[in-house]
Structure formats: structure tokens, C-alpha cells
Amino acid sequence: MSVFQKLVLASGSPRRIELLQQAGIEPDRALPAEIDETPLRAEHPRSLAKRLSKAKAEKAFESLKAEPDFTGAYILAADTVVAVGRRILPKAELVDEASNCLQLLSGRSHRVYSGVCLISPEGKLRQRLVETRVRFKRLGREELESYLASGEWRGKAGGYAVQGLAGTFVVKLVGSYTNVVGLPLYETVGLLTAEGFKVHFNWLSSTRA
């Protein structure tokens, strides 16, 4: 990446880092922004995703003010919310939470919302909201128990990771696949490009087939 531009990802998510790398973008730093992610009373899932992504970006922006090396850096943040109707599913940490999520998702459709927020070197804040519809097969007892035993659900919104074993549960997906993984690449690259970030810098020397 050019020394004249730096990108800070306000997240410690390996999935988001891998997605950026897939787009040929190597973050100069991952800076997890710990915030309270509790939904507000009657908050819509899409509003939650936008609010949390903005809060993460702003917290990272404030943290970096004390670090001269990152003055003028681009700051990128995202938050992903899984919902059935207006019901927001948790980022499962306990097996019971994951089990409840998966039983709710079994045999029905749900929506995945990602809020993406970018703060430019000039301090301009821009946001995008992406929505994807996903339908799960009806889960049998054995596959549900086996998936829970895998532990892959831990820390995942809605209790599953579509890029892993749970990809076998998906009957239909309408919209952005990378959104469901955790960072919608089309919209993210669009935000960066619009603010002057040289997204394609590393493509010029790429050895990818």
C-alpha cells in the first residue's frame, strides 16, 4: 500500500480482514472499537447496524488522535445484524443462544444487515447500509447438534458463519454474499474509491491468477 494513504479497520474480525485482503486491500492496522452493542428500545435492525458502525468508526477516530503516525488515515468500520422480522438475533456466545437462533432460522427466511462507515482523512463521514435475504433449510436434530458441537457459531451474529459449515444450510441467498460474511465488498470499495483511496494500488503488482 502506498505510504501516502493508511487504512485503519475499526475491527479485530479475521473475516473482515480477509475480505479486505480479497479485494487487494491490506489494512495498516486493526483497531477493535469496543462499544455497547445493546439495541435501543424498539430499534429497527437496519438502524442498529448503521448506528453501531458509525459509533465504532467515531471511537477509532478519537483513539487515533493521540497517534501522529495515523494522522490522516482512512477509518473503516462495519457492523452486521441478523434479524427475523424486527427481531434482532444476538452474537451468540453461549450454546443455548446459538441453539435458539438456529431453531428460529430453521426452515425460514431472515435478513442480514451490514452498516459500513468510513471516515476520510478530511474527517468526512460516509455510510452505506446493505441488506441480504437468506433462507435456511429445515434443520434436522443431528445436524443442529453437530453444528453446535463444532463451535463455529461462537461470536457470530445469528449463531452461524455462512462461509463455514453453515453454508450447507442456505437454500437461497438474495443480495450480497460478502455482506453475510461480515463486510459487503462492493459497497465498501465504492466508499473508499469515492473518497480517494487507491483501492487498486496493489492490483498492479498482483500475482493472482
BAFI-3210 file (N, C-alpha, C; in Angstrom, 3 decimals, decimal comma, padded with zeros to 6 digits):
// residues 209
n [1|2|3|4|5|6|7|8|9|10|11|12|13|14|15|16|17|18|19|20|21|22|23|24|25|26|27|28|29|30|31|32|33|34|35|36|37|38|39|40|41|42|43|44|45|46|47|48|49|50|51|52|53|54|55|56|57|58|59|60|61|62|63|64|65|66|67|68|69|70|71|72|73|74|75|76|77|78|79|80|81|82|83|84|85|86|87|88|89|90|91|92|93|94|95|96|97|98|99|100|101|102|103|104|105|106|107|108|109|110|111|112|113|114|115|116|117|118|119|120|121|122|123|124|125|126|127|128|129|130|131|132|133|134|135|136|137|138|139|140|141|142|143|144|145|146|147|148|149|150|151|152|153|154|155|156|157|158|159|160|161|162|163|164|165|166|167|168|169|170|171|172|173|174|175|176|177|178|179|180|181|182|183|184|185|186|187|188|189|190|191|192|193|194|195|196|197|198|199|200|201|202|203|204|205|206|207|208|209]
n.u [000,844|000,435|002,585|001,412|-001,172|-003,176|-004,949|-007,196|-008,784|-011,592|-011,964|-011,507|-012,026|-011,279|-012,560|-013,407|-010,960|-009,872|-011,685|-011,179|-008,565|-009,062|-010,037|-007,740|-006,774|-004,845|-005,154|-003,590|-003,704|-005,490|-007,986|-009,807|-012,929|-014,360|-017,614|-020,873|-023,180|-025,851|-029,177|-031,314|-034,438|-037,102|-035,663|-034,985|-033,585|-031,980|-031,408|-029,929|-027,609|-026,495|-026,108|-024,283|-022,040|-021,259|-020,672|-018,483|-016,579|-016,266|-015,283|-012,810|-011,626|-011,380|-009,618|-007,301|-006,389|-004,377|-002,188|000,261|001,294|-000,858|-002,302|-004,543|-005,392|-007,520|-010,523|-012,235|-015,242|-017,555|-020,703|-022,629|-025,883|-028,235|-031,536|-034,923|-037,737|-038,490|-037,088|-034,085|-031,283|-028,902|-025,264|-024,031|-022,747|-023,029|-023,935|-026,656|-027,745|-026,943|-028,262|-030,959|-031,091|-030,575|-032,668|-034,757|-034,159|-034,318|-035,698|-036,822|-036,916|-034,556|-033,065|-030,018|-028,227|-025,803|-024,024|-021,861|-019,216|-017,256|-014,602|-013,025|-009,681|-010,055|-011,937|-014,519|-017,593|-019,010|-021,637|-022,985|-025,697|-026,402|-028,446|-029,278|-031,107|-031,712|-032,374|-032,916|-032,616|-034,762|-033,648|-032,350|-032,337|-029,895|-028,005|-028,195|-027,324|-024,759|-023,624|-023,688|-021,900|-019,570|-018,693|-018,367|-020,152|-019,703|-019,648|-020,749|-023,061|-026,441|-025,775|-024,358|-021,966|-021,762|-019,763|-018,658|-019,343|-022,093|-022,848|-023,966|-026,554|-027,939|-030,520|-031,320|-030,028|-030,313|-028,904|-025,965|-023,335|-020,906|-021,687|-023,144|-021,112|-019,738|-018,722|-019,689|-018,330|-018,593|-019,933|-018,206|-015,740|-016,639|-017,197|-014,595|-013,189|-014,600|-013,781|-011,193|-009,328|-006,799|-007,753|-007,050|-004,335|-002,590|-003,316|-001,926|000,524|-000,185|-000,045|-001,979|-003,892]
n.v [-001,202|002,236|004,684|007,059|006,820|005,536|002,892|002,198|-000,391|-000,546|-002,851|-006,170|-008,390|-011,382|-012,232|-009,896|-008,699|-010,616|-010,392|-007,781|-008,172|-009,926|-008,167|-006,967|-005,172|-004,160|-003,672|-001,140|-001,213|-002,961|-002,016|-002,728|-001,499|-001,183|-001,152|-000,511|-002,739|-003,111|-003,203|-000,358|000,510|-000,800|-000,496|-000,624|-003,299|-002,450|000,178|-000,204|-001,479|000,605|002,561|001,362|000,850|003,435|004,388|002,790|003,605|006,301|006,074|004,841|006,864|008,913|007,644|007,499|010,070|010,651|009,515|010,286|008,980|008,009|010,109|011,531|009,152|006,780|005,608|002,714|001,077|-001,496|-003,106|-005,979|-007,256|-009,714|-010,613|-011,604|-010,617|-007,885|-008,729|-008,891|-010,897|-012,313|-011,970|-014,869|-016,271|-018,225|-021,686|-022,190|-019,816|-019,865|-022,191|-021,455|-019,394|-020,781|-022,616|-020,870|-019,803|-021,997|-023,475|-021,122|-017,689|-015,012|-011,813|-010,117|-007,438|-005,011|-002,325|000,044|002,198|004,977|007,117|009,785|011,095|013,829|014,026|013,566|011,874|008,966|006,712|003,403|001,155|-002,230|-004,864|-008,274|-011,117|-014,248|-017,694|-020,513|-024,085|-026,611|-027,575|-030,630|-032,615|-033,923|-032,588|-030,011|-030,369|-031,285|-029,082|-027,216|-028,465|-028,080|-025,526|-023,408|-021,355|-019,505|-016,214|-015,226|-013,314|-014,093|-016,690|-018,246|-018,989|-018,170|-018,675|-020,975|-024,192|-023,792|-022,893|-024,942|-024,932|-023,051|-022,351|-020,398|-017,279|-013,878|-011,116|-009,532|-011,731|-011,383|-009,528|-011,053|-012,545|-010,561|-008,110|-006,082|-006,123|-004,739|-002,305|-001,317|-000,975|000,905|003,110|003,710|004,269|006,501|008,397|008,838|006,887|004,698|002,042|000,159|000,026|-002,066|-003,992|-003,699|-004,938|-007,450|-010,985|-012,733|-015,263]
n.w [000,000|-000,688|000,779|001,171|001,940|004,502|006,047|008,559|010,149|012,012|013,696|014,935|013,592|012,017|009,704|008,389|007,836|006,103|003,992|003,068|002,230|000,177|-001,667|-002,379|-000,556|002,111|005,406|007,373|010,026|012,558|014,629|017,111|018,136|021,030|021,977|023,426|022,346|022,660|021,553|021,097|022,670|020,848|018,504|015,036|013,110|010,877|011,547|013,839|012,829|011,276|013,248|015,042|013,426|012,807|015,386|016,060|014,160|014,853|017,456|017,022|015,516|017,436|019,208|017,700|017,539|019,282|018,156|016,152|013,868|012,552|011,697|009,484|008,424|006,747|008,112|008,686|009,424|010,439|011,000|011,591|011,468|012,241|011,544|012,181|010,831|012,776|014,881|016,509|016,326|018,614|018,908|019,177|022,121|023,952|024,051|024,241|023,310|020,629|019,798|020,117|018,213|015,795|015,712|015,394|012,892|011,267|008,422|007,424|006,195|006,644|007,373|006,685|007,781|007,090|008,318|007,016|007,634|006,843|007,646|006,292|005,495|005,706|007,592|006,865|007,085|005,870|005,001|004,372|003,942|003,795|002,674|002,849|001,862|003,279|003,101|005,096|005,121|006,546|009,604|010,717|013,721|014,229|012,560|013,585|016,245|015,721|014,460|016,515|018,223|016,836|017,382|015,718|015,554|017,522|018,724|016,424|014,559|014,787|015,225|013,365|010,726|007,518|005,675|006,471|007,826|008,025|005,580|004,218|005,002|003,642|001,522|-000,270|-001,329|-001,523|-002,756|-001,437|-000,920|000,472|002,304|004,138|005,181|006,529|005,622|003,159|000,079|-002,418|-001,808|000,155|-001,171|-002,995|-001,325|-000,358|-002,746|-003,683|-001,887|-002,514|-001,895|-002,941|-004,082|-006,000|-006,024|-005,152|-006,937|-009,261|-009,036|-008,523|-008,161|-008,501|-010,100]
ca.u [000,000|001,172|002,884|000,647|-002,512|-003,236|-006,300|-007,398|-010,037|-012,050|-012,471|-010,497|-012,622|-010,477|-013,364|-013,373|-009,597|-009,737|-012,465|-010,423|-007,424|-009,619|-010,168|-006,417|-006,550|-004,210|-005,257|-002,353|-003,909|-006,808|-008,192|-011,164|-013,578|-015,296|-018,755|-022,070|-023,943|-027,233|-030,150|-032,191|-035,823|-037,849|-034,773|-035,054|-032,273|-031,172|-030,954|-028,877|-026,387|-025,931|-025,671|-023,095|-020,885|-020,841|-020,068|-017,161|-015,674|-016,003|-014,430|-011,465|-011,154|-010,967|-008,449|-006,119|-005,955|-003,148|-001,151|000,647|001,555|-002,106|-002,993|-004,923|-005,722|-008,912|-011,011|-013,350|-015,911|-018,760|-021,425|-023,577|-027,029|-029,119|-032,866|-036,130|-038,660|-037,833|-036,386|-032,636|-030,659|-027,638|-023,999|-024,077|-021,558|-023,376|-024,532|-028,112|-028,057|-026,791|-029,332|-032,205|-031,015|-030,660|-034,025|-035,609|-033,837|-034,582|-036,839|-037,449|-036,045|-034,172|-032,324|-028,721|-027,949|-024,477|-023,740|-020,448|-018,944|-015,899|-014,197|-011,933|-008,621|-010,567|-012,930|-015,853|-018,159|-019,943|-022,172|-023,814|-026,405|-026,614|-029,392|-029,302|-032,112|-031,175|-033,334|-032,315|-033,347|-035,221|-032,520|-032,626|-031,756|-028,491|-027,135|-028,191|-026,449|-023,386|-023,132|-023,429|-020,686|-018,398|-018,249|-018,158|-021,143|-019,354|-019,353|-021,312|-024,419|-027,400|-025,317|-023,808|-020,999|-022,160|-018,589|-018,204|-020,242|-023,480|-023,142|-024,784|-027,939|-028,530|-031,305|-031,357|-029,436|-030,602|-028,132|-024,508|-022,801|-019,884|-022,415|-023,486|-019,847|-019,422|-018,301|-020,080|-017,170|-018,943|-020,219|-017,015|-014,796|-017,226|-016,972|-013,168|-012,831|-015,220|-013,042|-009,820|-008,427|-006,364|-008,089|-006,439|-002,870|-001,916|-003,689|-000,961|001,631|-000,773|000,363|-003,128|-004,243]
ca.v [000,000|003,488|005,320|008,289|006,534|004,477|002,444|001,557|-001,131|-000,474|-004,188|-007,216|-009,559|-012,014|-012,322|-008,611|-008,525|-011,496|-009,845|-006,659|-008,746|-010,479|-007,026|-006,405|-004,091|-004,610|-002,616|-000,833|-001,521|-003,376|-001,353|-003,038|-000,423|-001,814|-000,292|-001,207|-003,094|-003,387|-002,438|000,563|000,047|-000,773|-000,121|-001,490|-003,912|-001,647|001,356|-000,679|-001,709|001,907|003,272|000,730|001,049|004,826|004,508|002,146|004,468|007,510|005,740|004,642|008,195|009,597|006,944|007,747|011,466|010,692|008,774|011,073|008,124|007,706|011,335|011,493|007,800|006,413|004,713|001,915|000,269|-002,178|-003,924|-006,861|-007,620|-010,742|-010,388|-012,233|-009,505|-006,839|-009,379|-008,894|-012,061|-011,950|-012,570|-015,968|-016,615|-019,430|-022,696|-022,026|-018,697|-020,349|-023,159|-020,698|-018,696|-021,721|-023,158|-019,813|-019,632|-023,255|-023,560|-019,836|-016,632|-013,931|-010,748|-009,733|-006,023|-004,517|-000,910|000,319|003,615|005,410|008,486|010,129|011,897|015,178|013,943|013,380|010,579|008,437|005,414|002,598|000,056|-003,304|-005,869|-009,534|-012,071|-015,609|-018,718|-021,751|-025,349|-027,052|-028,280|-031,836|-032,614|-034,341|-031,552|-028,898|-030,723|-031,376|-027,727|-026,619|-029,092|-027,586|-024,277|-022,403|-020,297|-018,621|-014,834|-014,887|-012,780|-015,106|-018,020|-019,060|-018,387|-018,674|-019,100|-022,243|-025,339|-023,348|-022,660|-026,063|-024,706|-021,984|-022,741|-019,273|-016,031|-012,801|-009,938|-009,647|-012,823|-010,872|-008,860|-012,063|-012,910|-009,519|-006,834|-006,055|-005,585|-003,775|-001,018|-000,866|-000,467|002,124|004,190|004,041|004,884|007,829|009,318|008,996|005,795|003,993|000,636|-000,727|000,203|-003,363|-004,857|-003,522|-005,878|-008,696|-012,216|-013,631|-015,777]
ca.w [000,000|-000,782|002,059|001,261|002,434|005,501|006,348|009,860|010,248|013,408|013,990|015,054|012,950|010,962|008,483|007,686|007,324|004,944|002,883|002,518|001,508|-001,062|-002,584|-002,613|000,401|003,344|006,425|008,075|011,442|013,029|015,912|017,582|018,892|021,954|022,295|023,877|021,158|023,041|020,763|021,810|022,734|019,584|017,400|013,869|012,823|009,959|012,295|014,743|012,057|010,926|014,463|015,615|012,547|012,995|016,721|016,013|013,393|015,626|018,598|016,494|015,126|018,665|019,759|016,869|017,640|020,082|017,442|014,964|012,710|011,862|011,322|008,081|007,968|006,495|009,168|008,177|010,445|009,964|011,971|010,920|012,298|011,686|012,101|011,655|011,009|013,570|015,998|016,328|016,935|019,265|018,505|020,141|022,902|024,704|023,178|024,256|022,424|019,256|019,558|019,941|016,927|014,685|015,679|014,854|011,478|010,571|007,526|007,140|005,683|007,539|006,707|007,242|007,517|007,474|008,215|006,750|007,876|006,513|007,958|005,388|006,120|005,961|008,659|006,300|007,443|004,877|005,405|003,500|004,593|002,829|003,159|002,109|002,334|003,330|003,534|005,598|005,068|007,856|010,208|011,473|015,062|014,193|012,010|014,529|017,370|015,220|014,229|017,833|018,761|016,098|017,984|014,681|015,752|018,641|018,389|015,122|014,559|014,380|015,608|012,278|009,812|006,208|004,930|007,028|007,744|007,882|004,173|003,754|005,435|002,840|000,353|-001,200|-000,841|-002,455|-002,366|-001,304|-000,097|001,393|003,377|005,138|005,834|007,500|005,044|001,751|-000,630|-003,460|-001,177|000,869|-002,173|-003,531|-000,358|-000,343|-004,026|-003,763|-001,025|-002,993|-001,503|-004,142|-003,857|-006,985|-005,990|-005,052|-008,062|-010,343|-008,867|-008,020|-008,837|-008,547|-011,438]
c.u [000,874|001,382|002,042|-000,793|-002,443|-004,698|-006,314|-008,766|-010,450|-012,729|-011,299|-010,959|-011,716|-011,241|-013,299|-011,990|-009,401|-010,511|-011,761|-009,231|-007,868|-009,748|-008,823|-006,065|-005,979|-004,310|-003,902|-002,467|-005,342|-006,967|-009,621|-011,715|-014,658|-016,389|-019,901|-022,958|-025,401|-028,199|-030,951|-033,614|-036,522|-036,980|-034,872|-033,659|-031,398|-030,625|-029,828|-027,561|-025,708|-025,368|-024,370|-021,865|-020,351|-020,132|-018,664|-016,148|-015,290|-015,113|-012,984|-010,836|-010,634|-009,705|-007,175|-005,626|-004,643|-001,987|-000,803|000,861|000,289|-002,955|-003,309|-005,220|-007,213|-009,325|-012,276|-013,923|-017,148|-019,410|-022,503|-024,636|-027,872|-030,481|-033,922|-037,251|-037,929|-037,047|-034,905|-032,040|-029,300|-026,419|-023,722|-022,725|-021,772|-024,093|-026,049|-028,546|-027,999|-027,916|-030,653|-032,236|-031,264|-032,043|-035,007|-035,405|-034,209|-035,848|-037,487|-036,419|-035,714|-033,373|-031,028|-028,438|-026,509|-024,425|-022,250|-020,235|-017,479|-015,698|-012,945|-010,850|-009,057|-011,629|-014,358|-016,351|-019,189|-020,375|-022,928|-024,500|-026,739|-027,503|-029,356|-030,358|-031,541|-032,283|-032,589|-033,223|-033,894|-034,135|-032,982|-031,903|-030,264|-027,583|-027,085|-027,229|-024,988|-022,800|-022,822|-022,139|-019,430|-017,831|-018,078|-019,059|-020,710|-018,961|-019,947|-022,744|-025,380|-026,973|-024,802|-022,820|-021,249|-020,971|-018,037|-019,219|-021,688|-023,835|-024,015|-026,251|-028,688|-029,215|-031,244|-030,758|-029,661|-029,892|-026,655|-024,100|-021,789|-020,502|-022,719|-022,234|-019,429|-018,969|-018,656|-019,018|-017,525|-019,139|-018,997|-015,995|-015,325|-017,022|-015,522|-012,758|-013,368|-014,479|-011,552|-008,842|-008,094|-006,522|-007,292|-004,907|-002,150|-002,261|-002,627|000,182|001,132|-000,277|-000,783|-003,418|-005,514]
c.v [001,244|004,094|006,580|008,058|005,385|004,164|001,735|000,886|-001,155|-001,780|-005,143|-008,485|-010,125|-012,081|-011,019|-008,323|-009,366|-010,974|-008,646|-007,165|-009,352|-009,391|-006,358|-005,265|-004,674|-003,498|-002,392|-001,151|-001,977|-002,824|-001,621|-001,909|-001,049|-000,821|-001,155|-001,476|-003,428|-002,557|-001,493|000,009|000,274|-000,375|-001,126|-002,058|-003,064|-000,400|000,982|-000,853|-000,384|002,617|002,689|000,915|002,480|005,003|003,906|003,029|005,704|007,230|005,529|005,981|008,956|008,975|007,295|009,187|011,596|009,979|009,497|010,230|007,832|008,960|011,279|010,113|007,688|005,433|004,029|001,057|-000,376|-002,903|-004,710|-007,343|-008,652|-010,592|-011,229|-011,225|-008,369|-007,424|-009,494|-010,083|-011,670|-012,493|-013,657|-016,230|-017,903|-020,398|-022,578|-020,885|-019,139|-021,307|-022,447|-019,976|-019,661|-022,354|-022,136|-019,667|-020,848|-023,184|-022,241|-018,831|-015,616|-012,912|-010,442|-008,304|-005,714|-003,015|-000,755|001,823|003,920|006,855|008,776|010,922|013,327|015,194|013,786|011,974|010,171|007,040|004,725|001,528|-000,977|-004,373|-007,099|-010,442|-013,485|-016,561|-019,981|-022,947|-025,657|-027,947|-029,489|-031,792|-032,940|-033,238|-030,316|-029,176|-030,786|-029,988|-027,028|-027,171|-028,574|-026,312|-023,141|-021,175|-019,215|-017,216|-014,367|-014,372|-013,838|-016,526|-018,880|-018,260|-018,977|-019,195|-020,425|-023,353|-024,931|-022,970|-023,769|-025,907|-023,774|-022,525|-021,652|-018,040|-014,972|-011,540|-010,264|-010,791|-012,287|-010,069|-009,841|-012,528|-011,837|-008,183|-006,822|-005,355|-004,539|-002,386|-000,453|-000,268|000,828|003,321|004,656|004,784|006,309|008,857|009,375|007,926|004,959|002,482|-000,282|-000,658|-001,134|-004,305|-004,830|-004,528|-007,237|-009,879|-013,209|-014,048|-015,085]
c.w [000,000|000,596|002,247|001,722|003,423|005,797|007,696|009,839|011,711|013,806|014,140|014,365|011,858|009,639|007,696|007,109|006,068|003,738|002,247|001,705|000,185|-002,121|-002,857|-001,684|001,695|004,380|007,108|009,560|011,672|014,436|016,388|018,442|019,763|022,332|022,812|022,657|021,465|022,194|021,649|021,792|021,383|018,389|016,258|013,581|011,904|010,654|013,245|013,997|011,693|012,152|015,010|014,731|012,687|014,338|016,749|015,285|014,202|016,830|018,150|016,107|016,336|019,239|019,002|016,915|018,403|019,395|016,140|013,707|011,906|011,614|009,827|007,531|007,632|007,592|008,682|009,300|009,840|011,125|011,234|011,898|011,554|012,354|011,408|011,900|011,707|014,738|015,689|017,066|017,531|018,546|019,553|020,810|023,710|023,787|023,137|023,350|020,966|018,893|019,298|018,597|015,774|014,578|015,114|013,343|010,641|009,715|007,175|006,620|006,769|006,744|007,456|006,803|007,937|007,274|007,997|006,895|007,582|006,936|007,134|006,124|006,436|007,054|008,167|006,614|006,398|005,298|004,273|004,357|003,524|003,460|002,248|002,719|002,223|003,782|003,918|005,307|006,458|008,448|011,001|012,814|015,032|013,657|012,909|015,678|016,929|014,987|015,543|018,425|018,076|016,716|016,990|014,850|016,725|018,159|017,081|015,268|014,029|014,672|014,473|011,439|008,432|005,402|005,424|006,819|007,484|006,447|003,606|004,151|004,476|001,584|-000,707|-000,540|-001,907|-001,980|-002,260|-000,374|000,917|002,533|004,501|005,880|006,836|006,958|003,557|000,907|-001,677|-002,858|-000,465|-000,088|-002,797|-002,620|-000,390|-001,615|-004,126|-002,927|-001,361|-002,575|-002,739|-003,934|-004,767|-006,993|-006,016|-006,203|-009,154|-010,260|-008,381|-008,858|-008,887|-009,992|-011,920]
res [m|s|v|f|q|k|l|v|l|a|s|g|s|p|r|r|i|e|l|l|q|q|a|g|i|e|p|d|r|a|l|p|a|e|i|d|e|t|p|l|r|a|e|h|p|r|s|l|a|k|r|l|s|k|a|k|a|e|k|a|f|e|s|l|k|a|e|p|d|f|t|g|a|y|i|l|a|a|d|t|v|v|a|v|g|r|r|i|l|p|k|a|e|l|v|d|e|a|s|n|c|l|q|l|l|s|g|r|s|h|r|v|y|s|g|v|c|l|i|s|p|e|g|k|l|r|q|r|l|v|e|t|r|v|r|f|k|r|l|g|r|e|e|l|e|s|y|l|a|s|g|e|w|r|g|k|a|g|g|y|a|v|q|g|l|a|g|t|f|v|v|k|l|v|g|s|y|t|n|v|v|g|l|p|l|y|e|t|v|g|l|l|t|a|e|g|f|k|v|h|f|n|w|l|s|s|t|r|a]
***
